[in-house]
Amino acid sequence: MIGIAPAAAQTPPATPAAPTILRAPDYTQDADWLCRPGRADACAADQTATVIAANGKRTIEPFVPAAAPKFDCFYVYPTVSLDTTPNSDLNAGPEEKQVAAFQAARFAKNCRVFAPLYRQVTLTALRDIMTGKAVPADRALAYADVRAAWYEYLRRDNQGRGVVLIGHSQGAGILKQLLIEEIDRKPIAGQLISAMLIGTNVGVPEGRDVGGELKTIPLCRRADQWGCIVSYVTFRADAPPPANSRFGVVAQPGMVAACTNPAMLAGGKAITDNYLGTNGAGIASSKQAPWTSDGAAVTTPFVKAPGLLSAECVANGKFRYLAVTVNAVPSDPRTDTIGGDVAVGGQILADWGLHLIDMPVAMGNLVTLSASQAKTWLKRPGAR
């Protein structure tokens, strides 16, 4: 539920005692959208990457968004708001803008990106909840906002286009609820290219890909499959989830948490196409080590390290998760230390795994997958 927030905002002020009345969104107004096509907003942020090869050679990979994308992406961001209230307001702070730049903007390579501002449960509230405090956070309010934004998007912008739903953590949980209540078993499901529900738990019957929390929408197992779900949570391969982890496990009897490896949907271990933040994973994680042994600076916002990371969906007791391995080679000058663990007061919270880089470890795979799924959707029988 924790997303990437800017390092400048290290210590939010204490939560005020007095309740705050939050303005309701009006999604007919562009101001209540974090991202919309054609704007110089968070989802138009620079995605240039420095590609660092296994021999240390560096090249610059420019980013060019699609000029006339044929499908849409609807993105809901994770828990990042540093507002002092239990639910956030609708003013985008640096934290909302940065997480959208890290998680959603790269999808503009292929799609139009829409992202509503919403009154999410704040990072401030989450920290209080984790310490046992009673916090009047309203999750239903957050969901109602996104639901309203979804219907306004359909009314105003969709015009029959296919759409990829993209969410992380709190955002993914909200989109899961939207799928259950508003899309599954309804005509609009025919416009669902895929749903990328990352960093949350989606219950499926053990050994099956469909019939769990989503009754008719299966897990994605092929790159040319549409109308399906990609979902996983990440842990280091050598640091599996401890017994108290909330990730990679579901409470429903007979069900397990879905795990689909975007680098190898059919199953098995594969090298991932990573795009990692040059300066690390945000305020909840440790600072990223120098990317190469010579300590040379990286001047682009992203680093791509081909072959450095691999991932595999694994079953470990009651847990199902994407196990990430750093492929350390002594002759490789690239760092073996990749940040992404959640840390509080310098202490790593093992039960959160690599939550902060759930998407970056396989961002290239997710973007490529969205395009291949859309290509199939556009060629479906009866397509206009």
N, C-alpha and C positions, 0 to 999 in steps of 0.2 A: 504493500500500500504506500510505500515511500517512493517518491520519484526523485529526479535530479533537480536540485535547487542550487542557485548560485552561491559560490563560496563567500561572497561579500556579506551574506545574511547569516552570520554564524549563530547568533543567540537571539531568538525572538523574545519580545517582552512578555511578561506574565499575562495570563488570561484574565480579562477584567471580570469583575463579579456581576456588573449590570448587564442584563440582556440587551441585545442589539437587534433592531428590526431591519431585516435585509430586504432590499428592493427586489421584487420579482423580475425575472428577465422578460424581455419582449423580443423574441427572435425574428420578428419582422424588421427589426432595426439592426443594421450591420454592426453597430457598436457592441452588441451582446454576443458577438462571435469572435473567438480568438483567431480563427483562420477562416478566410473565404478566398475563393479563386480571384486572381487579378489584383490582389492587394500586396503591398510591401509589408507583410506582417510576419509573425513568428514562423509560419510554414513556408515562407520565402527566404528564410535565413540561409546564409552561405553554407554549402555542404561540401566544399572542397576538402579533399583528403590527401594526406601524405602517405603514399604506399611505401612501406619499408619491407624489402625482400629479406629472405633468410640470410643473404650475404651482407646485409646492411645497406645495400643500394637504395637510394630514395628517388621516387618520382612523384610528381604532382598529378593527381586525378581530378580534373575539373568536373563540375556538376552542371548539367543542362536539363532544366525541367521540360516536360513535354509541352510543345507549342499548342497542340489541339488534342488533349487527352480524351479518350473514348469511354472512360468510366470514372466513377467517383470513389473517394475514400472519406469515410465519416469517422473521425478520431475523437476519443474521449480520454483526457489525460489522467494520470495517477494522482495520488495524494502528494501535493507539493505546496499548497497554499500556506504561507506563513502569517496569514491573518490571525489576530488574537481571539477571534470568536470561534465557537464550535463549528459553525459552517461559514464558508467564505463569502465575501461579497462578489460582485461581478466586475471588479476592476482588475485587469490583468497586471500582475506584478512581474518582476524579472523572473521569478521562479516558474510561473505558468508559461511565459514566453520561451524560456530556455528548454523546458522539458519538451515542448512542442517542436522546437528546432532539432532536438536530439532524437525524438521518436517518430515524428510525423512528416517533417519537411522532405525527407529523402524519398518518400512515396510520390512526391510531385514529379518524379522522373517519368511516371506513367499515368497518374490520375489527378483529377481536381480534388483538393483537400479542403474539407469542411471540419471545423472544430468549434463546438459551442463553449462559451464560458458557462459555468454552472456553480451552484452553491454547494460545493463539495464539503465533506468532512475534512477539516484542516489538519495539517501536519502538527500544529499546536495541540489540537484536541487529541490526535492519535498518541502523541507523547504523553499526555496526561492519562489517557486510558491505559497505556502500557505500564504506568506507575501505580495503577489501581485507583485513580481518582474517578469520581462520578462526573461524567461530562454529558450535558444535554445535546449531544450531536444528533442531527436529524438526517438519517440516511435516506428516508423516504423523500425528503425535500430535494436531495441531490438527484435521485432517480427521476422525480417528476420534471425537473428542469431538462434533463437529457431527453426524456420522452417527448416533451413539448418541442424541443429543438429538432428532433427526428421528424416529427410530423410537419413542422414548418419547412424543413429541408425537402421533404417529399412534395409538399404543396407548391413551393416556390421554385425549387431548383432541379428536382430529379428528372422530370419529363421522361420517365421510362428507362432511365439509364441503369446499368448495373452498378452495384456498390459493394465495396469492401469495408466492413466494420473493423476498426482497429482500436484496441484499448489495452491499457496496462494497469494492473493492480486495481485500485478503486474503480478506475475507468472501465477495466475489463469486466469487473463484477457487475457494474451498471449495464453494460452491453449484454451480458449474459441474461440479466433479468428482462431486458428489452426483447431479446430473442425469444425467451420463454413466453412472455405475455403478448407480444405484438407481432411476431414474425413467424415462429414455428407453427406449421399447419394452417397458415393463412396465405392468400394469393401473393402478398408482397414477398414471400420466400422465393418466388421465381426471379426476383431481381437481386437476390443475395449471391454475389460472386463468392465471397467467403467471409468468415468472421475470425479475426485474429485476436483471441482472448488470452493475452500473455500475462503471467504473474498472478493468476487467479486459479482456483480449482473448479474444474468442470467434471461433474460426476457422470461416469459411463459404467454400464454393467461390465464386470471383469471379463476380459476376453472378447468383448464386442466393441463396435465403433458407433453404435446408435442405440437409442432406447433408454437413455438415462435421463438427465435433467432436460435435455433436448430430445423430444420424442421422435422427430423425423429428420433432424439435421445431423448427418454423420460427421465423424472426424475425417480430415483430409488425409488420404493415403497415396495420392498421385498428383503430380504437378499440373495435370490437365483436368483435374476434378474441380467442379464448382458447386456452390451451395453447401459448403462444408465448413468445418471448424479446425483452426490451428490453435492449440493451447498447450502450454507447458510452464513449468517453473524451473529455475536453474539452481543447481548446487555444484560446488567443486566436486570432481570425481573422488578426491581423497578426503572430502569433508561432507559425508552424507547427512541428511536431515536428522537431528536428534529427536528423541521421543516427543518432545514438547512442540515441535514445529507445526505451524498452521498451514504450511505449504506442501503440496503434493499428496494431500490426504483429504478424504471426504467422510462425512458422518453417516451417510446413507448405507444401510446394510446391503451387502452384495455389490456395492459399487466401488470403483477406484477413481482416482484423479486421472483425467486424460493427459496423455503425453504424446505429442506429435513433434518430431524433430524436423524443423523446416529445411535442414540440410540433407535429410534422408527420410522422406515421409513414409516409405515402406518399412522402415525399421533398420537398425544397425548404426554403427559408428561412422561418422563422416567429418571431414574438415569443414569448418564453417566459414562463411563469407562475412567477416566481422568488420564493423565500423565503430571504433571506440573513441570516446571523447579524449582529446589530446591532453586535457588537464585532469582527467579522472572522472569519477562518477558523482560528484556533487558533495554537499556539506555533510551528508550522513556517512561518507566513506573516507578512507585515508587518501592522501594526496598521491597521485600517480607518480611512480618512479620514472627516471629518464628512460626514454624509449630504446636507446642504444647505449652500449657500454662506453662510447666516447662522450656521452652526455650532451650531444648536439641538440639544440633546441628544435622543436617542431613549430612552424608558424601557421599551419592550417588548423581549423577547428576540429578536424577528425584525423585519426590514424587508421590505416588499414594494414594489417599484418598477415599476409597470405601464409597459410599453413600453420600459424601459431596456435590456433585453437581448434579443438575437435569436440564433438558432442554426441551423446547417445542417450536415448530414453532407457531408463533402467527401473527395475522393480526391486525394492529393498524393504522387505517386510510389508507394512501397510502403505508405504510411500511409493509414488510413481513420479519421476522427475527427470529432467534433462541434465545429465552429468557432463560437466565441462572440464576438459583436460587442457592444460597448457603444455604444449609439446616442446619441452625444454631440451635443447641440444647444445652441448658445450661449445661447439664451433659457431653457433648462431649468436651474433652480437646483440640481438634484440633482447629486451628485458624478459625475464621469466615471471615477473611480478605484475599481475593485472589486478587492479582494484575493482571493487564491485560489491564487497561485503558491507553489510550495514554495521556501522560502529557508533556506539554511544559512549562518550567520555573516554575514547581510545580503546574501548573493549568491543571486540567483534561479537555480534549477536548471531551465533551459529544457526539458530532456528530460522533466520531469514535467508540464508543461502546467498546467492549472487543476485539478489532481487534488483539491485540498482542497475545491473547490466543485462537483465533478462532479454531485452531487445537488441542492444548493441552487439552481443556475441554472435548474432546471426542476422543482423539487419539486412545485409545484402541478399541473403536467402529469402527473407520475407518480402522484400521489394520485388525481386525476380519472380517469386511465386505469385504475387498479386497480379503481375502482368500476364503470366502464362495461364492463370485461371480465367482472367478477363478475356483472353484470346479465345479460349474454349467457349465461354459464356456468349460471346458475340457471334459465334458460329453455331449456336444451339439450334435445334429444329424450331422453326417458327419465328426465328429472330427477325426483327424489322430491318 
